[in-house]
Amino acid sequence: MSPAPRRRAWRGVARRGAGAGGLGVAFLLRYGLIEPHRIGLVCGADDAPSWCALREMIVQCHALWIWGWLGLGGGALALAFGWGWALRIGFAMSLMALVLYNADFGAAGLLLTLLRLPRI
């Protein structure tokens, strides 16, 4: 196998890895940290553990649409300039946004990212 096809193959692996990693993290955050009722009760108490600050930060990222904005921005930068790092960030963050309740901007970011993929 010559170097050029090998490089293209590794790019595909990196894209799939970014998407799988983003989905894995998103599902872990959603079903392990955000949605469980008991964790909400523990973090709502006056003597909440210190890790509840991290949970609160993640919930605020959801409330401020951070996941969707990162996906949309990464997809737009990848489409406009063809930057590979922006493509990976846009792809992973768009998938995370779809899982973490930011479907509006996440879907638009995923669309922009997928429009860029055939040109790589």
C-alpha positions, -999 to +999 in steps of 0.1 A: +000+000+000+015+033-010+016+062+015-012+083+000-040+056+004-026+047+039-029+083+049-065+085+036-073+053+056-060+068+088-080+100+082-111+078+080-102+061+112-096+094+129-130+107+118-148+076+130-128+077+163-138+113+169-174+104+163-174+073+184-155+092+212-180+121+211-210+097+213-194+077+241-187+108+262-222+122+254-240+091+265-218+088+296-226+124+305-263+121+298-271+088+314-244+088+341-243+124+353-272+145+341-303+124+341-301+102+372-326+115+397-305+105+427-275+125+415-298+155+412-310+151+447-275+147+461-262+178+442-293+198+453-286+193+490-269+219+511-239+197+518-233+186+482-201+169+473-174+188+455-179+169+422-214+184+419-197+216+406-185+196+375-221+184+370-234+219+373-209+231+347-220+204+323-257+212+329-249+249+322-231+240+290-264+223+280-285+252+290-263+277+271-262+255+240-224+252+241-224+217+226-245+228+196-225+260+191-192+241+191-206+216+165-220+243+143-188+264+145-166+234+138-188+223+108-188+259+094-150+262+097-145+228+082-168+237+053-154+271+047-117+265+051-113+227+049-094+224+082-092+188+094-092+196+131-123+217+127-140+188+109-132+164+137-143+188+164-175+197+144-183+161+139-177+150+175-194+180+190-224+178+167-230+142+177-226+152+214-251+180+208-277+156+194-274+134+224-272+162+250-305+180+241-290+206+217-304+191+186-311+223+167-275+235+164-261+200+165-281+189+135-270+220+115-234+214+125-236+178+116-250+187+082-222+212+075-196+186+086-212+159+064-212+183+035-174+187+039-166+150+042-168+141+005-142+168-004-115+153+018 
